[in-house]
Amino acid sequence: MCKDGLQYPFGIFDHQDGQYTICHTPTLPGEYTVVVNAADGKQLKAFKVVVDPDPDPMKSVVQHHGPMYSAVGSPATFSVMVRDGAGNPADGNVQVSFTTMDGAPIRNIEVTKKARPGEPGVYDYVYKSPVAGQFLKHVAVNGKPIQGGPFIITVGSHGLDDSQQGSLFNKTI
């Protein structure tokens, strides 16, 4: 029984070597204190656990840096800012994939991901396509599509000249 008078479900796994694994999945975000007592009631361990709120794909955003057009083999960049339901930075499992316009997966686009230091919930991505064409970039957080997606990208066989670039830069979706 806990201090608030409620009992919380948990599981215990006996490793048969004097060690145990105790499992509990909190249902609400917040700071929890976990106290482990022996059968005789003696406290063995106490530690704090912080449970972050779930990320909300509808509050998360994708920001494109530069044009939504790139040349074959040239890097294009974008960032994903993961937010919780209140709009605060949150951690989340971000998935990025590419498909043709009719939905067929493209597996040979190279994608690298890097967490932005000092900015929780912000991830920078660089991708390069070995082929030209118009594609859909799908971004999801914890398996749920992010707002505004999928995003149409164009990969050309060569770069843009200055007259073509002006309307494509600094688009935030």
N, C-alpha and C positions, 0 to 999 in steps of 0.2 A: 504494500500500500504506500502511496506517495504522500508527500506533505499536504497536497490539496485534497486528500481523501479519496482520490481516484486510483484505480488500478489500470496500468497500461500493459497491453500484451507484449510479450517478448519471448524469444526462443533461446534455449541454451544448448550448445553442442559440446559434448564431452570428448576431448581429444585422447582420452585414455592414458594420459601421461601427467595428470595433475593440472592440466591447463584446460580452460573452457573458453568458448566464444559465445558472447551474449549478443543477440540481435534484437534491435527494436527500430522501427521506422516511424519517426515522428510525423504527425499529420498537419502540424502548423509550424510556420517559421518562428524563430526566436532563439533565445539562449537557454540551454538546458544544463542542469547539473546532474551528472550520472554518478551515483554512489553504489559501489559494489560492496556488499556485506557477505561475510562467511555465514555458514549455517548457524553458528553460535551467536550471530548478531554483531560480531566484531567488524568494524569498517576496514576493508582491505584497500580500497582505492576510491578517490573522488576526483572527477575531472569535468571540465566544462566543454560543451559541444554547441556550436552555433549552426543553426539550420537556416540557410538562405531561402528567401521566397523563390518560388518557381519562376523561371523566365517566361515572359509573355511574348510570343512571336508577333502579336498585333501591336506591341509597344516597341519592339525592336526595329532597327532601321538599317538599311544598306546605303552607304554613301560611296558614290563612284568618284574616283580621282582622275580627272582628265576625260578623254572622250570615251564613248561607248563603242568606239571603233578602234581596232588595233590591226597591225599587220601580222601576217603569218610569222611565228617565232618571236615576235616582239612582246615584251611584258605589258600587261594591263593590270591596274590595281583597283581595289575597292576595299572598304572597311565594313565590318558588321559591328553594330553597337547593340549588345544584348541588354534588354531592360526587363524589369519585373512589372507586375500589374500597376504599380504606383509610378512607373517611369524611372526608377532608380537602377543603377548598374547592377547586373546580375551575371552569374556564370551560367553557361549553358553549352550543350553539345551542338555546335554549328556544323551543318552538313552543306556542302556545295557540290552541285552536279550540273552537267551540261547535257542538253538534248538538241536534236535537230528541231526544226519548226513543227514537224509532225509528231514529235515526242519520242523518237528513237534515241536511246542513250548514246552519248559520245564518251568513250573511255580514254582517249589518248590526249586529252587536254591536261597539261601539267599544271597543278595547283599547289602552292605553298602557303602555309598559314603561320602567323606569328602573333602572339599576344602582345599588345602594346604595353610596355612597361609603365607603371604608375597610373594606368587608366583601366580599372577593373571593367570587365565585360566588353572590351574593345579588342577586336581581332583584325589584323591587316592581312589581305590576301593578294597574291600575285599569280596571274595565270598566263599561260602561253599556249596558243593553238598551233598545231602543225599543219592545219588545213584552213583554207579560206571558206567563208560562207556566213550565213546568218543563223544564229543559234539562240537558244533559250538558256539563261543561267538561272538555276533553281537554288534558292537559299532557304534552309529550314533551321529551326531551333528546336532541339529535342524531338525531331521528326515532324514538326508542324511548320507549314510554309510561312515565311516571313511576309509582312505586309508589302503590297505593291508588286510582288513577284508573280510569275517568273519575269526576268528582265531580258529584253532583246539586246543581243550584242552582235556586232558585225566584225568579222575578221576578213581583211582584204589581203590581196596578194602583194600589196605594197602600201607605204604610208600615205597620209593625207598631205596635200599642200596647204599653205596658210589660209587660203580662202575657204577650204572645206572644214577646217578645225574650229573656227570661231563659234558656231552654233552648238558644237558638241561638248565643249568643256564645261566643267563645274556643274554638272547635273547631279542633284541630290534627289534620290527617289525616296 
